[in-house]
Amino acid sequence: MAENPENKEAKPDLFSPSGEALGYISLEQARVLAIRHARDNTDFYGPRYSGINLVLEVISQEDGEEYYDIRLSFRPAGRFRGEPGVEQFVIDKLGNIEYRQMLDEPTELDLPETEQESPVSQPPPTPPQPTVTAPTDAPATGPEPATPTITLPLTPDSQASTMCQTFYRPTDPRAEQQFRAWMRENPQGYVFNHFGGTNPRYNCLHRLPCRGLNRANAGVRKICCTSRTSVEQRIAELRDPGGWGECGLGCCGQYTSSTPG
């Protein structure tokens, strides 16, 4: 029996004359779709990169039987030191984005400390002072006058905290220069050398007593000796009507007396 041409249903063409499936998008169109979707939906990157201008670049693209695999790199626009992030798009041949995932986040490089820190000004070196020695054949002179006893004025507690200064080392490389500058500005200051624990430091006091910094030791004298000064000389220098408390920072070579004088 012959087939009736009028009863034959017309079938739509599924392919173009060149052999491409009609309704499918090309790989180039999928690439543009991925970039446009990423640019319009920056909330996907999280609060750090949401709403900012990003630079997007295609780093790989694959044409599968049913899907396109597009991978983009992304980074903030402008000067960026580091590695950009990477994300993946899987798009079907009809132009639907099946899923999107972030493979790597941008990684910024840390600046070296030499670029982050401002240079520290160094104090000018102190020129050496000439040493004057008396001639050996000079006539004998009278005995040298005794050093007068220094009486220290009482200092209010409100001003006591300004009389102490601490320089830590070696955690602060500038402590040595600061300590030397402090000694030049305060030639009569007390030097408390403390080397206990993990933070060796110089503890320096001015001439005035350091009052009220350690209430538990009020009325107790704590004298720190250096290689240049004896305990007796420190006692004479610190002689005053009332006792004074230590800074609470510790010291070496302590002399303790519970009574004034």
Sequence and secondary structure as in RCSB ss.txt:
>XXXX:A:sequence
MAENPENKEAKPDLFSPSGEALGYISLEQARVLAIRHARDNTDFYGPRYSGINLVLEVISQEDGEEYYDIRLSFR
PAGRFRGEPGVEQFVIDKLGNIEYRQMLDEPTELDLPETEQESPVSQPPPTPPQPTVTAPTDAPATGPEPATPTI
TLPLTPDSQASTMCQTFYRPTDPRAEQQFRAWMRENPQGYVFNHFGGTNPRYNCLHRLPCRGLNRANAGVRKICC
TSRTSVEQRIAELRDPGGWGECGLGCCGQYTSSTPG
>XXXX:A:secstr
    GGGS      B TTS BTT   HHHHHHHHHHHHHH GGGG TTTTTS EEEEEEEEEE SSEEEEEEEEE
ESSS  EE EEEEEEEETTS EEEEEEEE  EE    HHHHS                  TTS            
      HHHHGGGEEEEE SSSTTHHHHHHHHHHH TT EEEEE  TT  EEEEE SS   SS GGGTT EEEE 
 TT  HHHHHHHT  SS     SS  SSEEEESS  
